[in-house]
Amino acid sequence: MIHRLTAPVVLPADPECSVIRDGAVDIDEHGRITYCGPASEAPATAATTTAKQGILLPGLVNTHAHSPMVLLRGMGGDLPLLRWLREVIWPTEAKLQPADVHAGMVLGSVEMLRRGVTTSAEMYFHAEQLADAVLTTGARGVIGGPIIDLPGLDWRALLADASKWIDADGLRFGPGERIELSYAGHSAYMLPPEALGAIADEAAARDALVQIHVAEAADEDAAQRSAHGSVPKLLDEVGLLRGRIVAAHAVHLSDEDITLLADRGAGVAHCPGSNAKLASGIARLADLRAANIRIGLGTDGPSSNDDLDLWEEVQLSAMLSRLSQQDATALTAAAALLLATRGGADALGRNDIGALEPGRWADLVHVDVDDPAFATGLDVPDEQLLGNLVWAAGSRRVRDVWVAGEQVVADGESSRVDRGQAQADVAAAAQRLRTA
């Protein structure tokens, strides 16, 4: 059975960022798209139809997040990255229990869904709790428990656990393949080269994605830069760039580094909000795009951002790129929107999400246009319409969200989770962390 969604405007997130007027999206019984285009040209096969007023577009893809950190939101908010981690975050995280992480991920997932983010790439402890929470809310997640070398944490055991989980459950599982498992090597400065090479081997053997922080702050990996020339060069030496990889932040890169990432086909998770708040720097987005590197947007954690609203990253990516280039045309509204949709899917090596195309999962967002941002109407030039959506509206008017064809947000609220209870659970867990 086919279900059809119609709207005055449909944005399929094709490479041209086309605007379809009076559009339709057909979804089959498995939750995949079978048609996207003008309603007048849609096949005569739809059994049911839901008409929405406003805009339909793909669910946004958050390519780098630590969403359970809603538990730590606001802590150490005026510290630079390394002090923030060592003095505030890591000592608090050492007290986390699995139930705390589950509560944090449920609320983080609900927060993202209500803003139209249907997929997030997550790196956090107790990864099985992350997966269960994502399945609870109905979102989609790329999950990895951090592999890190710290007192009390054995990177070899963490790596072995990741491989065992993939071997047991497969790379993807859950209704609508909502969960993808990955390897989450924390960073070159928190792992010896031996560990980075072992992660590369295990991931390559399973065609699994590797998530890793790369060149986020100027001073975090000075020893690695001194010994190997740069972090990307080190990752290439150990074999990590030969497989699927998404490099989070990628701020402090040389021309040679950018060429290397491009040649190896690496993905990059651009996190302008977190980079700015922690004063880590402004990534060379224009140069990364010119090199045809696969780029998506990430929020990073909600205690370094401090929210999970990817629409803000859309705006910041364009603003900071224009400012750094002194060029108001450096990143258009359309190009910025594509970074959050199709670009995010590409960065994660996924061709089944991020766009409204036949064969992809029906992850969709409905934006209501009863708002001053759209007071000039929808019957305006495409460029103006996209500008109003990106610059003026953002996430404020997201009303409905579907994942794999299932509605998981209706009229702005989760269809699966009691948000009030989720907030109460996080408040209780945060209180325990403060007093433990």
Buried (B, 14 or more C-beta within 10 A) or exposed (E): EBBBBBBBBBBBBBEEBBBBBEBBBBBBEEBBBBBBBEBEEBEEEBEEBBEBBBBBBBBBBBBBBBBBBBBBBEBBEEBEBBEBBEEBBEEBBEEBBEBBBBBBBBBBBBBBBBBBBBBBBBBBBBBBBBBBBBBBBBBBBBBBBBBBBEEEBEBEEBBBBBBEBBEEBEBBBBEBBBBBBBBBBBBBBBBEBEBBBBBBEBBBEBEBBBBBBBBBBBEBBEEBBEEBBBBBBBBBBBBBBBBBBBBBBBBBBBEEBBBBBBEBBBBBBBBBBBBBBBEBBBBBBBBBBEBEBBBBBBBBBBBBBBBBBBBBBBBBBBBBBBEBBEEEEBBBBBBBBBBBBBBBBBBBBBEBBBBBBEEBBBBBBBBBBEBEBBEEEBEEEBEEBBBBBBBBBBBBBBBBBBBBBBBBBEEBBBBBBEBEEBBEBBEEBBEBBEEE
